[in-house]
Amino acid sequence: MNNGFAPWQALVDLALAEDIGPGDITTLATVPADATAEGVMISKEAGVISGIDVAAWVFWRIDPAVSFVPTVENGARVEVGDVIAELSGNAHSVLAGERLALNLLQRLSGVASLTARFVDAVAGTGASIVDTRKTTPGLRGLEKAAVRHGGGRNHRLGLSDGVLIKDNHLAAIGGPDRITRAIQQAKARAPHTAKVEVEVTTITEAAEAAEAGADIIMLDNMSVAEMTEATRIVAKRALVEASGGVRLDSVRAIAGSGVDLISVGALTHSAPALDISLKFGIR
């Protein structure tokens, strides 16, 4: 049950309960109940912001009277020292939400910032950077929004959003013509609006997938030379996606192979948090 909230909103409630528990004993013991706090969120490094609305939600869930005023939008590029948001309200409420709001804002801004670095690295090549399902449970929607804020594109949100025939599906199907049969079965049984994508590991398999009518062909862990040849053989009959072990120092060479899409699991599973702090005084 999520009580009518989106998954991430329900997760915020769980996280607040985890952090606050029966009460913030430090604040309760030291800060007057009627004290008021005013402060700013500041970026301590350059990056791309994502999660401003999520940080605001954290404070609203604790105390709707807390004022949270963003000074930048999601997707904005910031430099060291830039103010991201201004807030004020009851000091107990601000202190209670500080850590969770920062955790989420830093995490999501980290995803957006890493995505932007990959997007910048392939600028002008025609290839798009896309994410994967390697996301934090409960935060997938937010992390995929962060990818968009960083200039990337989203792969499917979940298993029900599209057909992606991977190596384990093909192993379960078996047989020398398993790629062709899998594509034909998907075309026959999936909704007509669904794209059919298949993962391949060789140039020969890529050719078979194109001949069988795949809409998207994922080249898994191929060399740049192999991707270049596979893309040539597919000859625009399907979109071509590169996947597997993509790094910042290799992504432009991969884009140069002619692929349309480059999926990068690291965008969400390995993005370092953007360093953001909350500085305020108490009145």
N, C-alpha and C positions, 0 to 999 in steps of 0.2 A: 504493500500500500504506500502511495506517495501523497495521499490526502489532496489529490487534484493538482499538485505541482508537477512541473517538468522534472525529470530525473535529477538534474543538477540542483534545482531549487530544494528538492527533498534532501539531497546530499549536503547542502549548506546547513540545514537543520540538524542533521546527524553530526556534522563536523562541529557545530557550535556546542551541541550537547557534549561531545567528546572533550572539547577544550575547556569549557566553563564548568561542566559538572554541576555540583550543588552550589557553586559560587566561586568568584575570584577572591580568594582570601587576602591576597596582598592589597588589592584595591579597597576591599571592604574594611580592612584594618587601618589603612593609611590615608585614604582620600575622602574628604567630606562628601556626604551624599548629594549636596547641592552644588558641588563644584562644577564649573563649566570649562570645557576644553576647546581650544581653537588650534588648528594645525594644517599642515600641507603634506601631501605625498610628493616626494621628489625622486626623480630618476638619478641613480648613481652611476649609470653607464648608458652609452648610446644604444638605441634599439627601437623596436616597434611595439606600440602599446596594444594590448588586447585584454578585455575583462573589466573595463571601467564600469560597465553596468552590473557586473557580478559583484564587484567590491561595494557598489552602492547598495545592492540588495542585502549584503551581509549586515550592514549597519541598520538598514530599514527593518530587517527581521528582529534585531535586538531592540531598536527604539525608533519608531517612525518620526520622532521629533528631531533626530540627528540630521543636520544639513550636510549633504555631500554634493559638492558642485565640481564637476569635471572641468578642467581647463584645456583638455585635448580630447579628441575622439578616438575610438577604436580604429586602428590602422595608421595612426599618426606616428611619424618618426620623431624620436626625442633624442636630445643630447644630454650630457652630464649636467646636472643641476636644474634641468627643466622641471617646473611644477606640473604635476599631473592632475591633482585635485585639491580642493580646499574643503575642509570640514570643520564643523563646530557642533556643540551640543553637550549634553550631560557627560561629565568626565568618565563616570562609571561605564556608560554605554559605549563611548569611543574606545576606552581601554579594552572592553570585552570583545569588540569586533576587530581590533587592530591586527592581531596575528593572522586570523583566517582571511581577512580581506587582502592583506599583503601576500599571503601564501598563494591565493588564487590569482591575484593580479600578476605576481612575479612568474608563476608557472605559465599562465596563458601568454603573457608578453614574451616569455622565453621562446615559446613555440612560434609566435609571430615573428620574432626577431631572427630565429634560425631559418624559418621559411624564407624571409626576405633575403637572406644571404644566398640561399640556393637560387632564388628567382633572379637576383642580380647577376649571379654567376653564369646564367644561361641567356641573359638578355641579348636579343637580336638573332637568336638561333631558330626561333619558331617553335621550340619545345616548351611544354608547360610542366611545371612541377606539381605533383599531386601527392596526397597523403595516403595512408593505409588504415587498416583497422587495428593497428598496434597502438592503442590509446589507453589512457587511464580509465579503468572501469567507473562508470557513472559520470565521467567528464567528457565523453566522446563528442557530444554536441558542441560543447564549449571549445574543445581542442580543435575541432574541425573548423569552427568559426575563426579561431586564432590563425589557422592556416590561411584562410581567405583574407584575414586582415594583413597577413604578411605577403599577400600577392599570389599565393598558391591556389590550387583548385582541389576540390574534394573528390576522392574516389567514393565508392558506395558507403553509406552510413552504417548499414548492417546487412545481414545475410538476405534479408527480404527485398533489398533494393536493386538487385541485379544478378545476373548469372556470371559467376567467375569460376570456371572449371580449372582447378589446380592439380598439382601433381598427385596428391592423395586421392582425388576423385578419379583421375585416370588410372591409378593403380588399382582402385576398387573395381573399376569397370573391366580392365584387362583386355588382352587381345591386341593384335598388331594394328588394327584400324580403330583403336579406341578413341583417338582424337576426332576422327570423322563421325563416328557413332555418337559421341558425347555432344558434339555440336548439333547434329541433326536432331537428336532427342530434345535438346534444350530449345531449339527453334520450334519444335512441334508442340512442346508442353508448357513452356514459359509464356507469360502474357506477351502479346504482340508488341507491347511498348517497351519490353525489356531488351537491353543490349546483351549480346552473348560474347563473353570474353573467355579466352582459353590461355593457359600458361604453357609455354613450350621451352625446351632447353637446347634444341638444335635447329639448324637452318632447315633441315628436311622437315621437321615438325612444323616449323613456321609456314613452309610452303603448303603442307597438308591442311593446316588450319585455314589458310586463305582460300584454298580450293574448296573447302567444305562450307565456307560462308560465314566464318567468324566475323563479328563486328569489330572486335578489338583483339589483338594478339600480344600477349605479354612475353617478352624475351627475358627469361630468368637466368641471371648470372652468366651472361654471354660476354665475350670480349668485344671491344669496340669494332674490331674487324668483322667479327661474326654478326654483330648488330647491323653494321653497314650493309653486309651482303643479304641478311634476312630482310631488311627494309627494302632493298632493291627488288628482291624476289616477290615480296608482298605487293609491291607496285600500286600502292594506294587503294587496294581492294579492301583494306581494313585499316583502322588506326593501329599504330604500333607503339607499345609501351615498354620501356626499359625498366628492369627491376632487379634488386639484389645487390647489396654492398655498395650502394651509391654514396660517394663522399664529396665534400666540397672541392677537393683537389682533383676529382675525376669527372665531375658532373658536366663540365663544358665539353670535354672530349666525347662523352656519351651523347650529348645533344648534337654534336657534329656528325653523328652517324646517320642522322635523318629521322630519328624516332619522333613521334608526336608528343608522347607523354613520358615523364620520368617519375616513377613512384619512389618515395623516400620514407622508409619507416622511421628513420631517425628524427624526422620533424616532430613526432609526438612521443617516441619512446626514449629519446636521448637529448632532448633540448635542455640546455642549462637555464635555470631561472634568471630572469633579468633582475638586477639588483635595484630594488626600490625601497625607500624608507619613509616612515611617517614621523614627522617632527612637529611637536606642539607644546604649547604652554597651558598651564591650568590657572584659571581665575577663581 
